Amino acid sequence: MKILVLNGSPKKENSDTLRITNAFLDGMQDAAAQQIHTIHVIDSHIEYCAGCFACMRNGGTCIHDDDMRKILEEILASDLLIWSFPLYCYGMPAPLKALLDRTLPLSSMAMQKVGDRYEHVGQADFSHLRYVMICGCGFPNSKHNFEPAVAQFKLCFPGGHTIITIPESPMFNVPEADSVVTPRLSLVRQAGAQYAQGGTISPALLEEIGSPMIPEDQYAAIVNGGLGK
């Protein structure tokens, strides 16, 4: 499988969330050999969408001549897109959101009704693509944190999406937390193997991955206690 990882964290290789994503990829590799390319979006030259819709009227050519043209080609040549990002203000970091906005050339101005909503008709064939969202946040639990990002992802990719959300994610880069982080990464790796084998992850495993690694009040106390250091 050809996998394109879009790492939205400005920390690049040091991203807490990317460590989780890499465990997922390790699990996929356990199941079968994969062809993986990771783009650190912060390193790409991606102009903001101008909202002119020229790309939707002229066959997909954007007015900006930047790295997004090559990224779109790589997206269309992939089988799986993994959107890996930390939660910023309940959504994606700005560089990744700019990339998402610039996927507009894949659609035309024409629209059609699908179920009870309208969608733009594609002017490129991306029906083969599947999508995984892996998102970590620094809060102790998942309640009233991930919902906006999850809703956006489901609306952008209504078919073939899988979503993994993980609270307390800063712990993944803290050596002192290895006793709880290592078992959680093992679960994520198991999820990657499940996904590679059948294209889905069991709800029970997703729930376990998305649960706090240590009690919420203990995590909050640790974070608050380190604010003055």
Z-matrix of the N, CA and C atoms (Angstrom, degrees):
N
C 1 1.455
C 2 1.522 1 109.40
N 3 1.316 2 116.00 1 138.91
C 4 1.461 3 120.65 2 177.85
C 5 1.525 4 108.39 3 -94.26
N 6 1.340 5 116.53 4 116.78
C 7 1.455 6 122.42 5 -173.53
C 8 1.525 7 109.54 6 -115.92
N 9 1.325 8 115.65 7 129.28
C 10 1.462 9 121.47 8 174.38
C 11 1.521 10 108.01 9 -111.65
N 12 1.332 11 116.51 10 119.87
C 13 1.456 12 122.17 11 178.05
C 14 1.522 13 108.58 12 -100.17
N 15 1.311 14 116.47 13 122.08
C 16 1.456 15 122.42 14 176.44
C 17 1.522 16 107.46 15 -101.90
N 18 1.323 17 116.10 16 99.08
C 19 1.460 18 121.10 17 -178.24
C 20 1.521 19 108.84 18 -86.11
N 21 1.328 20 116.25 19 109.47
C 22 1.455 21 121.23 20 -176.28
C 23 1.513 22 114.65 21 -87.35
N 24 1.326 23 117.76 22 -2.07
C 25 1.464 24 119.57 23 -177.79
C 26 1.523 25 111.62 24 -79.71
N 27 1.330 26 118.35 25 131.21
C 28 1.469 27 120.50 26 174.27
C 29 1.526 28 112.90 27 -63.84
N 30 1.334 29 117.71 28 -15.00
C 31 1.467 30 120.99 29 179.18
C 32 1.524 31 112.39 30 -78.76
N 33 1.315 32 116.87 31 -7.16
C 34 1.469 33 123.05 32 178.77
C 35 1.532 34 111.29 33 54.29
N 36 1.342 35 118.73 34 -121.99
C 37 1.469 36 121.01 35 -175.90
C 38 1.526 37 112.87 36 -63.25
N 39 1.317 38 117.83 37 -21.15
C 40 1.465 39 121.37 38 -178.18
C 41 1.528 40 113.22 39 -89.32
N 42 1.301 41 116.98 40 8.26
C 43 1.458 42 121.55 41 -178.91
C 44 1.524 43 111.50 42 -65.25
N 45 1.330 44 116.01 43 132.98
C 46 1.466 45 120.54 44 173.38
C 47 1.521 46 110.26 45 -59.18
N 48 1.329 47 115.60 46 -46.00
C 49 1.466 48 120.03 47 -177.03
C 50 1.519 49 111.15 48 -66.48
N 51 1.344 50 117.64 49 -35.73
C 52 1.463 51 119.19 50 -179.99
C 53 1.521 52 111.33 51 -64.86
N 54 1.329 53 117.28 52 -30.69
C 55 1.469 54 118.65 53 175.96
C 56 1.527 55 110.24 54 -63.29
N 57 1.308 56 116.42 55 -38.58
C 58 1.464 57 120.83 56 176.07
C 59 1.527 58 109.77 57 -65.14
N 60 1.329 59 116.09 58 -45.77
C 61 1.465 60 121.00 59 179.33
C 62 1.519 61 111.51 60 -60.11
N 63 1.326 62 117.13 61 -40.94
C 64 1.465 63 119.99 62 179.55
C 65 1.521 64 111.78 63 -64.55
N 66 1.338 65 116.95 64 -34.32
C 67 1.468 66 119.70 65 175.21
C 68 1.529 67 110.33 66 -65.29
N 69 1.332 68 116.52 67 -39.42
C 70 1.462 69 120.94 68 176.95
C 71 1.530 70 110.10 69 -62.36
N 72 1.325 71 116.50 70 -43.18
C 73 1.462 72 120.85 71 179.02
C 74 1.529 73 111.36 72 -65.72
N 75 1.336 74 116.76 73 -37.42
C 76 1.463 75 119.86 74 176.08
C 77 1.530 76 110.24 75 -59.22
N 78 1.327 77 115.85 76 -40.59
C 79 1.460 78 119.50 77 178.01
C 80 1.518 79 112.21 78 -64.64
N 81 1.330 80 116.49 79 -39.37
C 82 1.465 81 119.48 80 176.94
C 83 1.525 82 110.86 81 -64.06
N 84 1.346 83 114.76 82 -38.48
C 85 1.471 84 118.80 83 178.40
C 86 1.530 85 110.99 84 -68.40
N 87 1.343 86 117.39 85 -30.14
C 88 1.466 87 120.04 86 176.44
C 89 1.524 88 110.91 87 -62.00
N 90 1.332 89 115.44 88 -35.26
C 91 1.462 90 120.18 89 -177.22
C 92 1.524 91 112.06 90 -79.73
N 93 1.331 92 116.48 91 -37.70
C 94 1.467 93 120.91 92 -178.40
C 95 1.523 94 108.76 93 -168.30
N 96 1.311 95 116.68 94 156.08
C 97 1.462 96 120.66 95 178.39
C 98 1.526 97 110.00 96 -64.38
N 99 1.321 98 116.01 97 136.36
C 100 1.461 99 121.68 98 -178.77
C 101 1.530 100 109.38 99 -126.17
N 102 1.321 101 115.52 100 150.97
C 103 1.467 102 121.42 101 173.95
C 104 1.524 103 107.36 102 -102.87
N 105 1.326 104 116.42 103 111.62
C 106 1.465 105 121.08 104 -169.91
C 107 1.525 106 110.78 105 -120.22
N 108 1.322 107 115.88 106 131.78
C 109 1.465 108 121.35 107 172.15
C 110 1.523 109 107.95 108 -130.40
N 111 1.327 110 116.12 109 129.12
C 112 1.463 111 121.63 110 179.28
C 113 1.519 112 109.95 111 -108.60
N 114 1.321 113 115.95 112 129.29
C 115 1.459 114 122.31 113 174.15
C 116 1.528 115 108.21 114 -106.98
N 117 1.332 116 116.50 115 121.40
C 118 1.452 117 120.58 116 171.10
C 119 1.532 118 106.15 117 -85.08
N 120 1.314 119 115.59 118 103.41
C 121 1.464 120 120.76 119 -168.53
C 122 1.525 121 112.19 120 -59.49
N 123 1.328 122 116.82 121 -31.94
C 124 1.462 123 120.73 122 -178.93
C 125 1.530 124 111.68 123 -60.89
N 126 1.338 125 117.08 124 -24.69
C 127 1.463 126 121.62 125 -179.41
C 128 1.524 127 112.88 126 -85.24
N 129 1.324 128 117.38 127 -9.16
C 130 1.467 129 121.30 128 -176.96
C 131 1.520 130 110.96 129 -90.33
N 132 1.322 131 115.59 130 148.91
C 133 1.464 132 121.21 131 174.18
C 134 1.521 133 107.71 132 -89.90
N 135 1.313 134 116.10 133 102.06
C 136 1.465 135 121.49 134 -178.84
C 137 1.522 136 108.22 135 -128.50
N 138 1.325 137 115.72 136 109.74
C 139 1.465 138 120.55 137 177.46
C 140 1.529 139 109.37 138 -71.84
N 141 1.331 140 115.82 139 157.83
C 142 1.460 141 119.68 140 175.84
C 143 1.523 142 110.33 141 -72.14
N 144 1.324 143 116.02 142 145.43
C 145 1.462 144 120.92 143 175.19
C 146 1.530 145 109.04 144 -61.73
N 147 1.336 146 115.81 145 132.78
C 148 1.462 147 121.22 146 -178.82
C 149 1.530 148 112.24 147 -88.05
N 150 1.319 149 117.09 148 -7.12
C 151 1.462 150 120.05 149 179.73
C 152 1.514 151 113.80 150 66.55
N 153 1.332 152 117.33 151 23.80
C 154 1.473 153 120.56 152 -177.81
C 155 1.527 154 112.19 153 -85.99
N 156 1.346 155 116.42 154 -16.89
C 157 1.469 156 123.85 155 179.39
C 158 1.525 157 113.48 156 63.39
N 159 1.343 158 117.31 157 15.40
C 160 1.471 159 119.13 158 177.03
C 161 1.523 160 110.39 159 -58.89
N 162 1.346 161 116.60 160 -39.15
C 163 1.463 162 120.11 161 -178.09
C 164 1.522 163 112.40 162 -64.09
N 165 1.324 164 116.92 163 -29.58
C 166 1.466 165 120.97 164 -177.84
C 167 1.521 166 112.06 165 -82.84
N 168 1.336 167 115.84 166 -8.66
C 169 1.465 168 120.20 167 -178.55
C 170 1.528 169 112.83 168 -109.85
N 171 1.349 170 116.49 169 -17.96
C 172 1.461 171 118.14 170 -172.40
C 173 1.521 172 113.45 171 -118.86
N 174 1.313 173 116.89 172 26.91
C 175 1.459 174 119.62 173 176.16
C 176 1.507 175 115.10 174 86.71
N 177 1.330 176 117.99 175 11.40
C 178 1.457 177 120.24 176 172.66
C 179 1.509 178 115.73 177 106.93
N 180 1.327 179 118.57 178 6.43
C 181 1.461 180 120.73 179 -179.84
C 182 1.525 181 110.27 180 -89.14
N 183 1.338 182 115.93 181 118.87
C 184 1.459 183 121.41 182 -179.42
C 185 1.528 184 110.26 183 -82.78
N 186 1.315 185 116.27 184 154.47
C 187 1.464 186 120.33 185 177.52
C 188 1.527 187 111.51 186 -70.38
N 189 1.339 188 117.18 187 -21.30
C 190 1.457 189 121.11 188 -179.89
C 191 1.529 190 110.04 189 -88.96
N 192 1.305 191 117.01 190 129.89
C 193 1.460 192 122.00 191 175.33
C 194 1.531 193 107.42 192 -103.21
N 195 1.324 194 115.71 193 87.20
C 196 1.459 195 120.57 194 -176.42
C 197 1.520 196 109.62 195 -139.23
N 198 1.330 197 117.25 196 -163.77
C 199 1.466 198 120.85 197 -175.52
C 200 1.518 199 113.53 198 -68.03
N 201 1.328 200 117.46 199 -15.04
C 202 1.459 201 119.76 200 -175.87
C 203 1.523 202 112.41 201 -64.90
N 204 1.309 203 117.79 202 -28.04
C 205 1.468 204 119.25 203 179.23
C 206 1.527 205 110.68 204 -62.05
N 207 1.318 206 116.24 205 -45.67
C 208 1.469 207 120.17 206 178.90
C 209 1.521 208 110.77 207 -68.66
N 210 1.328 209 117.58 208 -37.65
C 211 1.458 210 120.75 209 179.45
C 212 1.521 211 110.67 210 -63.48
N 213 1.327 212 117.38 211 -41.23
C 214 1.468 213 120.30 212 177.49
C 215 1.520 214 110.94 213 -61.88
N 216 1.322 215 116.92 214 -40.02
C 217 1.464 216 120.05 215 177.44
C 218 1.518 217 110.87 216 -62.09
N 219 1.336 218 115.87 217 -40.95
C 220 1.461 219 119.48 218 -179.85
C 221 1.529 220 111.33 219 -70.34
N 222 1.325 221 116.95 220 -36.12
C 223 1.461 222 120.17 221 175.72
C 224 1.524 223 110.53 222 -58.43
N 225 1.318 224 116.51 223 -48.56
C 226 1.461 225 120.79 224 -177.47
C 227 1.522 226 112.39 225 -67.24
N 228 1.331 227 117.22 226 -24.91
C 229 1.462 228 121.07 227 -179.99
C 230 1.523 229 112.34 228 -87.53
N 231 1.336 230 117.63 229 -3.56
C 232 1.459 231 121.73 230 -177.43
C 233 1.522 232 111.23 231 -94.32
N 234 1.322 233 115.00 232 164.00
C 235 1.467 234 121.64 233 174.62
C 236 1.529 235 111.14 234 -100.81
N 237 1.340 236 115.64 235 -30.29
C 238 1.465 237 120.90 236 -175.59
C 239 1.522 238 109.32 237 -139.64
N 240 1.333 239 115.75 238 131.68
C 241 1.456 240 121.87 239 172.81
C 242 1.526 241 108.34 240 -107.31
N 243 1.324 242 116.76 241 125.47
C 244 1.463 243 121.30 242 174.74
C 245 1.525 244 107.47 243 -108.88
N 246 1.322 245 115.53 244 116.55
C 247 1.460 246 122.27 245 178.15
C 248 1.520 247 106.83 246 -95.91
N 249 1.326 248 116.13 247 104.73
C 250 1.463 249 122.67 248 -175.73
C 251 1.521 250 108.48 249 -109.50
N 252 1.334 251 116.46 250 118.30
C 253 1.459 252 117.99 251 -177.39
C 254 1.528 253 112.09 252 -159.61
N 255 1.342 254 115.75 253 149.56
C 256 1.464 255 119.87 254 171.49
C 257 1.523 256 109.70 255 -80.82
N 258 1.296 257 116.45 256 154.51
C 259 1.461 258 121.01 257 -179.57
C 260 1.529 259 109.93 258 -76.50
N 261 1.326 260 115.95 259 121.25
C 262 1.464 261 122.42 260 176.82
C 263 1.523 262 107.91 261 -118.29
N 264 1.320 263 117.47 262 115.47
C 265 1.466 264 120.89 263 179.44
C 266 1.526 265 111.09 264 49.02
N 267 1.330 266 115.33 265 43.35
C 268 1.466 267 123.57 266 176.34
C 269 1.524 268 113.18 267 68.80
N 270 1.335 269 117.48 268 18.89
C 271 1.460 270 120.51 269 178.47
C 272 1.515 271 110.66 270 -151.09
N 273 1.344 272 115.16 271 -158.97
C 274 1.456 273 121.58 272 -179.68
C 275 1.525 274 111.07 273 -80.46
N 276 1.343 275 117.93 274 151.05
C 277 1.462 276 120.22 275 167.78
C 278 1.531 277 110.06 276 -59.37
N 279 1.326 278 117.06 277 149.91
C 280 1.469 279 122.17 278 -173.24
C 281 1.525 280 114.32 279 -54.06
N 282 1.357 281 120.66 280 -43.02
C 283 1.466 282 118.86 281 -178.97
C 284 1.530 283 113.02 282 -60.72
N 285 1.329 284 116.50 283 -38.71
C 286 1.461 285 119.43 284 179.85
C 287 1.525 286 110.81 285 -72.37
N 288 1.338 287 117.15 286 -36.97
C 289 1.462 288 119.55 287 176.75
C 290 1.523 289 110.67 288 -63.42
N 291 1.340 290 117.22 289 -36.89
C 292 1.465 291 120.35 290 176.52
C 293 1.523 292 110.53 291 -62.15
N 294 1.338 293 116.18 292 -39.90
C 295 1.470 294 119.62 293 177.23
C 296 1.520 295 110.62 294 -64.11
N 297 1.318 296 116.98 295 -45.29
C 298 1.460 297 120.49 296 179.35
C 299 1.524 298 110.90 297 -59.38
N 300 1.341 299 117.22 298 -44.22
C 301 1.467 300 120.62 299 178.21
C 302 1.525 301 111.33 300 -58.83
N 303 1.313 302 116.25 301 -36.07
C 304 1.458 303 120.97 302 -175.09
C 305 1.531 304 113.32 303 -82.58
N 306 1.341 305 117.71 304 5.78
C 307 1.472 306 119.28 305 170.81
C 308 1.522 307 110.88 306 -82.24
N 309 1.313 308 116.79 307 4.12
C 310 1.470 309 121.90 308 -179.80
C 311 1.534 310 113.19 309 -54.72
N 312 1.349 311 120.11 310 -33.82
C 313 1.460 312 119.59 311 179.70
C 314 1.532 313 114.74 312 -60.48
N 315 1.330 314 117.28 313 -14.44
C 316 1.459 315 119.62 314 178.36
C 317 1.523 316 111.67 315 -75.58
N 318 1.325 317 117.17 316 -11.70
C 319 1.465 318 121.86 317 -177.46
C 320 1.523 319 110.77 318 -118.03
N 321 1.321 320 115.29 319 159.95
C 322 1.463 321 121.31 320 176.45
C 323 1.528 322 109.48 321 -106.58
N 324 1.325 323 116.12 322 173.07
C 325 1.463 324 119.75 323 177.64
C 326 1.516 325 112.01 324 -70.31
N 327 1.325 326 116.54 325 -25.59
C 328 1.467 327 120.58 326 -179.06
C 329 1.523 328 110.14 327 -63.14
N 330 1.322 329 116.45 328 146.64
C 331 1.454 330 120.05 329 178.88
C 332 1.517 331 110.73 330 -131.34
N 333 1.312 332 114.88 331 157.25
C 334 1.457 333 120.98 332 -179.68
C 335 1.521 334 109.26 333 -141.51
N 336 1.316 335 115.64 334 154.36
C 337 1.456 336 119.80 335 179.60
C 338 1.522 337 109.26 336 -87.30
N 339 1.319 338 115.23 337 127.21
C 340 1.458 339 121.94 338 177.62
C 341 1.521 340 106.86 339 -125.10
N 342 1.327 341 116.31 340 109.56
C 343 1.461 342 119.34 341 -174.06
C 344 1.514 343 109.34 342 67.41
N 345 1.332 344 117.14 343 -122.82
C 346 1.457 345 120.04 344 -178.38
C 347 1.530 346 112.47 345 -108.33
N 348 1.335 347 117.19 346 18.48
C 349 1.453 348 119.72 347 177.67
C 350 1.524 349 110.15 348 -139.49
N 351 1.336 350 115.52 349 167.52
C 352 1.462 351 120.88 350 179.00
C 353 1.524 352 110.03 351 -104.04
N 354 1.338 353 114.63 352 144.67
C 355 1.457 354 121.90 353 177.31
C 356 1.523 355 109.14 354 -132.68
N 357 1.335 356 116.50 355 152.09
C 358 1.463 357 120.12 356 173.80
C 359 1.520 358 109.94 357 -71.58
N 360 1.310 359 116.19 358 143.52
C 361 1.462 360 122.03 359 176.64
C 362 1.521 361 108.06 360 -78.05
N 363 1.315 362 117.12 361 131.84
C 364 1.456 363 120.76 362 -178.30
C 365 1.517 364 111.90 363 -69.00
N 366 1.332 365 115.69 364 146.63
C 367 1.460 366 119.63 365 171.24
C 368 1.534 367 109.80 366 -114.42
N 369 1.330 368 115.51 367 12.74
C 370 1.457 369 123.53 368 169.37
C 371 1.522 370 106.83 369 -139.88
N 372 1.324 371 117.10 370 151.22
C 373 1.455 372 120.36 371 -178.40
C 374 1.526 373 109.96 372 -90.61
N 375 1.321 374 115.86 373 105.23
C 376 1.458 375 119.92 374 175.70
C 377 1.532 376 110.39 375 -122.17
N 378 1.333 377 115.27 376 25.87
C 379 1.468 378 120.26 377 -178.23
C 380 1.533 379 112.13 378 -66.92
N 381 1.332 380 116.89 379 -19.77
C 382 1.463 381 120.64 380 -178.59
C 383 1.527 382 112.53 381 -80.53
N 384 1.317 383 116.83 382 -13.43
C 385 1.459 384 120.33 383 -173.13
C 386 1.528 385 113.05 384 -75.36
N 387 1.336 386 114.43 385 143.88
C 388 1.458 387 121.54 386 168.70
C 389 1.529 388 107.99 387 -118.95
N 390 1.332 389 115.92 388 159.91
C 391 1.454 390 120.25 389 -170.52
C 392 1.527 391 110.47 390 -135.39
N 393 1.321 392 115.02 391 135.13
C 394 1.460 393 121.37 392 174.63
C 395 1.529 394 107.67 393 -126.07
N 396 1.307 395 116.47 394 131.98
C 397 1.460 396 122.78 395 173.64
C 398 1.524 397 108.21 396 -109.44
N 399 1.339 398 116.15 397 124.82
C 400 1.457 399 121.74 398 175.54
C 401 1.520 400 106.93 399 -122.56
N 402 1.322 401 116.41 400 116.28
C 403 1.459 402 121.13 401 -172.07
C 404 1.521 403 110.36 402 -135.86
N 405 1.326 404 115.66 403 130.32
C 406 1.447 405 120.97 404 176.00
C 407 1.518 406 110.90 405 -113.97
N 408 1.321 407 116.62 406 154.02
C 409 1.462 408 120.10 407 175.85
C 410 1.519 409 109.95 408 -138.63
N 411 1.317 410 116.43 409 162.62
C 412 1.456 411 121.78 410 -175.75
C 413 1.510 412 115.25 411 -90.67
N 414 1.333 413 116.69 412 -0.13
C 415 1.466 414 119.13 413 178.31
C 416 1.528 415 110.88 414 -82.24
N 417 1.336 416 118.42 415 161.96
C 418 1.459 417 121.13 416 -175.30
C 419 1.520 418 115.53 417 -72.50
N 420 1.330 419 118.01 418 -19.10
C 421 1.462 420 118.54 419 179.52
C 422 1.522 421 110.03 420 -144.90
N 423 1.325 422 115.91 421 178.76
C 424 1.461 423 121.46 422 -174.82
C 425 1.524 424 113.35 423 -94.03
N 426 1.328 425 117.96 424 -3.07
C 427 1.460 426 121.09 425 -172.90
C 428 1.525 427 111.02 426 -74.11
N 429 1.343 428 116.01 427 127.82
C 430 1.460 429 123.17 428 176.95
C 431 1.532 430 112.01 429 57.34
N 432 1.327 431 116.08 430 37.01
C 433 1.457 432 122.24 431 178.02
C 434 1.527 433 112.03 432 -126.20
N 435 1.325 434 116.04 433 -57.60
C 436 1.458 435 121.18 434 -173.13
C 437 1.528 436 114.00 435 -85.76
N 438 1.325 437 117.37 436 -12.77
C 439 1.467 438 119.88 437 -169.84
C 440 1.537 439 114.36 438 -54.66
N 441 1.350 440 120.47 439 -44.82
C 442 1.475 441 118.71 440 179.87
C 443 1.527 442 113.12 441 -63.05
N 444 1.333 443 117.04 442 -42.69
C 445 1.462 444 120.51 443 179.72
C 446 1.522 445 111.17 444 -65.93
N 447 1.322 446 116.59 445 -39.78
C 448 1.462 447 120.99 446 178.61
C 449 1.524 448 110.54 447 -64.82
N 450 1.336 449 116.87 448 -43.55
C 451 1.470 450 120.49 449 -179.89
C 452 1.525 451 110.72 450 -62.42
N 453 1.330 452 117.10 451 -43.79
C 454 1.463 453 119.96 452 179.01
C 455 1.527 454 110.99 453 -61.68
N 456 1.339 455 116.41 454 -43.89
C 457 1.461 456 119.95 455 -178.15
C 458 1.519 457 111.18 456 -63.22
N 459 1.318 458 116.99 457 -41.47
C 460 1.464 459 120.51 458 179.82
C 461 1.525 460 111.51 459 -65.66
N 462 1.333 461 117.05 460 -37.06
C 463 1.458 462 120.12 461 179.03
C 464 1.519 463 111.73 462 -72.19
N 465 1.326 464 117.09 463 -37.79
C 466 1.469 465 120.71 464 179.55
C 467 1.523 466 111.60 465 -71.75
N 468 1.333 467 116.38 466 -34.47
C 469 1.466 468 120.87 467 -176.04
C 470 1.530 469 109.02 468 -130.18
N 471 1.330 470 117.06 469 72.44
C 472 1.465 471 120.08 470 -172.72
C 473 1.518 472 114.22 471 -67.08
N 474 1.325 473 117.54 472 -20.75
C 475 1.461 474 120.11 473 179.20
C 476 1.514 475 111.52 474 -117.06
N 477 1.316 476 116.94 475 139.90
C 478 1.456 477 121.14 476 173.26
C 479 1.506 478 115.21 477 70.98
N 480 1.336 479 117.86 478 35.82
C 481 1.456 480 119.03 479 179.81
C 482 1.522 481 112.07 480 -110.87
N 483 1.328 482 114.66 481 146.98
C 484 1.466 483 123.18 482 174.93
C 485 1.520 484 107.12 483 -131.66
N 486 1.328 485 117.47 484 135.51
C 487 1.466 486 121.52 485 -173.05
C 488 1.522 487 110.41 486 -126.15
N 489 1.347 488 115.35 487 126.79
C 490 1.457 489 122.42 488 177.13
C 491 1.523 490 107.71 489 -121.11
N 492 1.318 491 117.74 490 121.76
C 493 1.464 492 121.93 491 177.49
C 494 1.524 493 109.10 492 -122.40
N 495 1.338 494 115.34 493 138.79
C 496 1.462 495 120.81 494 -174.27
C 497 1.520 496 110.93 495 -134.84
N 498 1.334 497 118.33 496 116.92
C 499 1.469 498 120.06 497 173.99
C 500 1.526 499 110.93 498 -79.45
N 501 1.321 500 116.56 499 172.36
C 502 1.465 501 122.92 500 177.91
C 503 1.525 502 112.66 501 57.02
N 504 1.337 503 116.68 502 28.18
C 505 1.470 504 119.91 503 -172.83
C 506 1.527 505 115.20 504 -65.35
N 507 1.349 506 121.66 505 -24.69
C 508 1.473 507 118.48 506 176.06
C 509 1.528 508 113.43 507 -57.62
N 510 1.324 509 117.43 508 -20.90
C 511 1.455 510 120.46 509 179.45
C 512 1.522 511 112.47 510 -65.02
N 513 1.335 512 117.15 511 -20.72
C 514 1.462 513 119.61 512 -177.01
C 515 1.524 514 112.90 513 -68.87
N 516 1.306 515 118.52 514 -14.14
C 517 1.461 516 121.65 515 176.82
C 518 1.526 517 112.13 516 -116.23
N 519 1.338 518 116.45 517 22.92
C 520 1.461 519 121.45 518 178.12
C 521 1.527 520 108.09 519 -114.49
N 522 1.353 521 118.39 520 109.53
C 523 1.470 522 120.33 521 -177.17
C 524 1.524 523 113.58 522 -54.91
N 525 1.338 524 117.37 523 -34.41
C 526 1.464 525 120.09 524 -178.91
C 527 1.526 526 112.76 525 -65.05
N 528 1.331 527 116.34 526 -15.82
C 529 1.466 528 120.23 527 -178.04
C 530 1.524 529 112.82 528 -97.36
N 531 1.327 530 117.56 529 8.92
C 532 1.468 531 120.44 530 -174.65
C 533 1.525 532 113.18 531 -57.19
N 534 1.335 533 117.22 532 -30.81
C 535 1.471 534 119.50 533 -176.92
C 536 1.524 535 112.44 534 -63.58
N 537 1.346 536 117.36 535 -27.08
C 538 1.467 537 120.02 536 177.52
C 539 1.529 538 111.16 537 -105.04
N 540 1.329 539 116.64 538 -25.77
C 541 1.468 540 120.30 539 -178.63
C 542 1.526 541 111.17 540 -73.21
N 543 1.332 542 117.30 541 -42.87
C 544 1.461 543 120.31 542 -176.81
C 545 1.523 544 112.22 543 -59.36
N 546 1.343 545 119.73 544 -46.02
C 547 1.468 546 118.63 545 176.39
C 548 1.524 547 113.12 546 -62.51
N 549 1.341 548 117.21 547 -34.29
C 550 1.473 549 119.48 548 179.92
C 551 1.528 550 110.38 549 -69.46
N 552 1.333 551 117.06 550 -40.48
C 553 1.460 552 119.91 551 176.96
C 554 1.526 553 110.82 552 -64.63
N 555 1.314 554 116.75 553 -31.71
C 556 1.468 555 120.39 554 176.24
C 557 1.523 556 110.53 555 -64.50
N 558 1.335 557 117.07 556 -38.37
C 559 1.462 558 120.94 557 176.89
C 560 1.530 559 110.59 558 -66.33
N 561 1.335 560 116.41 559 -40.65
C 562 1.463 561 120.23 560 178.53
C 563 1.528 562 110.01 561 -63.64
N 564 1.318 563 116.00 562 -40.79
C 565 1.473 564 120.17 563 177.74
C 566 1.534 565 110.29 564 -62.19
N 567 1.321 566 115.85 565 -40.41
C 568 1.471 567 120.34 566 175.90
C 569 1.528 568 110.65 567 -60.95
N 570 1.327 569 116.37 568 -39.57
C 571 1.465 570 120.73 569 177.87
C 572 1.523 571 110.89 570 -63.36
N 573 1.335 572 116.89 571 -40.18
C 574 1.454 573 120.14 572 177.86
C 575 1.517 574 112.13 573 -61.86
N 576 1.332 575 116.34 574 -40.81
C 577 1.468 576 120.08 575 178.25
C 578 1.525 577 110.73 576 -65.44
N 579 1.332 578 116.39 577 -42.60
C 580 1.473 579 119.83 578 177.08
C 581 1.519 580 111.04 579 -58.97
N 582 1.334 581 115.20 580 -44.93
C 583 1.462 582 119.44 581 -177.47
C 584 1.521 583 111.11 582 -64.54
N 585 1.320 584 117.18 583 -41.86
C 586 1.464 585 120.44 584 -179.63
C 587 1.519 586 111.62 585 -65.04
N 588 1.312 587 116.08 586 -33.33
C 589 1.461 588 120.24 587 -176.99
C 590 1.521 589 113.10 588 -80.58
N 591 1.338 590 117.06 589 -37.87
C 592 1.458 591 118.16 590 -173.82
C 593 1.510 592 116.11 591 -131.98
N 594 1.345 593 117.90 592 -2.32
C 595 1.459 594 120.63 593 178.63
C 596 1.512 595 114.48 594 79.77
N 597 1.335 596 116.80 595 6.88
C 598 1.466 597 121.18 596 178.68
C 599 1.523 598 109.51 597 -141.70
N 600 1.327 599 115.20 598 166.29
C 601 1.460 600 122.48 599 174.74
C 602 1.520 601 106.81 600 -126.86
N 603 1.312 602 116.95 601 137.33
C 604 1.462 603 119.33 602 -177.04
C 605 1.526 604 110.40 603 -62.91
N 606 1.338 605 117.42 604 139.55
C 607 1.470 606 120.72 605 178.89
C 608 1.521 607 112.78 606 -56.02
N 609 1.327 608 117.19 607 -37.10
C 610 1.462 609 120.42 608 -179.62
C 611 1.525 610 110.69 609 -63.71
N 612 1.327 611 117.09 610 -40.47
C 613 1.460 612 120.79 611 179.68
C 614 1.526 613 110.66 612 -69.01
N 615 1.322 614 117.21 613 -41.20
C 616 1.463 615 120.53 614 177.03
C 617 1.523 616 111.41 615 -60.71
N 618 1.321 617 115.75 616 -40.35
C 619 1.468 618 119.61 617 -179.96
C 620 1.527 619 110.74 618 -66.12
N 621 1.330 620 115.99 619 -39.88
C 622 1.461 621 119.54 620 -179.90
C 623 1.526 622 110.70 621 -67.10
N 624 1.321 623 116.67 622 -40.57
C 625 1.466 624 120.95 623 178.73
C 626 1.523 625 110.33 624 -63.28
N 627 1.320 626 117.05 625 -37.37
C 628 1.454 627 121.88 626 -176.21
C 629 1.513 628 115.44 627 -85.24
N 630 1.319 629 117.22 628 3.86
C 631 1.461 630 120.49 629 179.94
C 632 1.529 631 109.94 630 -88.18
N 633 1.339 632 118.35 631 157.47
C 634 1.468 633 120.81 632 177.75
C 635 1.531 634 111.41 633 -60.58
N 636 1.325 635 116.81 634 142.77
C 637 1.466 636 121.30 635 179.01
C 638 1.523 637 111.39 636 -79.73
N 639 1.324 638 116.16 637 -33.75
C 640 1.462 639 121.66 638 174.52
C 641 1.523 640 107.00 639 -129.27
N 642 1.333 641 118.95 640 162.67
C 643 1.473 642 119.74 641 -179.30
C 644 1.522 643 111.70 642 -53.50
N 645 1.321 644 115.68 643 141.57
C 646 1.464 645 121.85 644 -174.61
C 647 1.528 646 112.32 645 -55.91
N 648 1.325 647 116.76 646 -46.09
C 649 1.466 648 119.42 647 -177.46
C 650 1.521 649 111.62 648 -67.08
N 651 1.338 650 116.98 649 -33.36
C 652 1.463 651 120.55 650 177.45
C 653 1.529 652 110.37 651 -66.87
N 654 1.335 653 116.43 652 -43.93
C 655 1.472 654 120.71 653 178.50
C 656 1.529 655 110.45 654 -61.45
N 657 1.331 656 116.70 655 -47.69
C 658 1.469 657 120.58 656 -179.28
C 659 1.527 658 110.82 657 -60.38
N 660 1.342 659 116.62 658 -39.27
C 661 1.466 660 120.19 659 179.88
C 662 1.525 661 110.94 660 -65.74
N 663 1.342 662 116.94 661 -38.80
C 664 1.465 663 120.83 662 178.86
C 665 1.533 664 109.89 663 -64.45
N 666 1.332 665 116.25 664 -45.75
C 667 1.462 666 120.38 665 -179.94
C 668 1.527 667 110.45 666 -63.00
N 669 1.317 668 116.44 667 -48.39
C 670 1.466 669 120.54 668 -178.63
C 671 1.523 670 111.69 669 -63.85
N 672 1.323 671 116.13 670 -34.53
C 673 1.444 672 119.76 671 -179.20
C 674 1.517 673 113.69 672 -71.02
N 675 1.336 674 116.16 673 -20.42
C 676 1.466 675 119.63 674 -179.43
C 677 1.499 676 113.65 675 -97.55
N 678 1.329 677 118.71 676 3.14
C 679 1.459 678 120.90 677 -175.61
C 680 1.526 679 112.83 678 -66.54
N 681 1.327 680 116.31 679 -29.54
C 682 1.468 681 119.22 680 -177.17
C 683 1.518 682 113.78 681 -89.82
N 684 1.342 683 117.05 682 2.07
C 685 1.470 684 119.85 683 -176.73
C 686 1.523 685 110.53 684 -92.96
